Amino acid sequence: MIISMISIGTELLDGRVQDSNSGVVGRYLNNFGQSLESINVIPDDVHRIVKSLNQCEKGIVILSGGLGPTDDDLTRYALAQWCGKNLQEDAQSLSLIKEKFESFGVPFTENNRRQALFPKGANILPNTHGTAPAFSLEHEGRHVYVFPGVPREFEWCFDLYLKELIAEQSEERFVRAVIFQGIGESRLASKLPGLEAFDVGVAYRAFYPNLELKLSASTSAELSKSFDYVMEIAEYWYTSDANQSSAEKVGVYLDRIGKKVCTVESCTAGGIGAAITDVPGSSTWFESGFITYSNAAKAKWVGVSEDILEEFGAVSAQVVCQMAAGAQEKTGADYALSVSGIAGPGGGSEKKPVGTVWFGLATPTGTYAFLRTFKLGGRVRIREASVAFALAFLIWELEDRLISRSGLLGPFERPIVFSPHGIPVDEELL
């Protein structure tokens, strides 16, 4: 089944608004191992809309936007021109629009009448989430669905009027997408030459510091065999399936074993805690979080030694281990994640360049430290990458895969973590 998308709105092209509606459609199609044939983002212009419709392949075409009451909302006029039909006012739609304005306590103005105009013969699709009804029509082998551009209205219309149709007409495909961290697209692909022997579709998507690999097959058996092959080679870098965030996976594990985690963050400024608490029900397994940006805060709130801070600096294995172990003791949590790094743009040095981030993890059996240097992107991306790695760090521990990590320091018992010189670090292992 061929499905094309046209997103209409000058605001989508001048940077004021991002097109999110095509993502709604694309993500749904992904469930069937499919994708949009094309996405065309165009301004509010009748000629451009008509031209885009003519360029779409025959099949389903979804239009988003341009159904409002103002002079720049031209989608319905373009559709009428494209299919050669006059616009007609629908009395029932107009009555419903007036009722909505009355329920809002807002005066109805005459320019809102145009929201009740439809090309002759169009199938009117009520929209209970907004004032502008949607509609559909067929012309020259294209079944066109015209939905409002407001994201919540678009998604509601798509859910009601198209999801079931797409599911019925889609060939069954079996899809699995997984997330890896610490390996790039080209390197992973070079390690998986045997994928060519399987009857599967393969797609990579890099979103630093993660990499998604999506497999799609016509049978569950073929998908299972190809996935087993991938994991046999690349399990070392695997963190989670793409339909489950790292924080959600952490929550599943901790909830299952009845344990809790806390966080103590410097360069991420609460980002790890925010990712965790985005998960519904996280209060059952997330104890608390500290944001300790200054050295004084690290010493006061989680017991980091001032001497250790002075000797090794805040961005060090010794400090993140004390941050994690100190937070674990103070909160009583079973696990504690810590992070301290240089997100930039300033603060770096030859020995510790921007992007240098140390991670600590206190567990019931000891405390670990790990160094990552994120070389791509600026401050925002370094912080995002740090949040992603911290969660992966805990996942690997919960899956008993942490000890195999190259460059891992630990586990260290508490007396060593809080010894006068902190944990021993072999620079050659880093």
Summary of the structure (lengths in Angstrom):
residues: 430
radius of gyration: 27.3
end to end distance: 51.3
largest distance: 84.5
contacts: 1416
relative contact order: 0.08
helix: 43%
strand: 24%
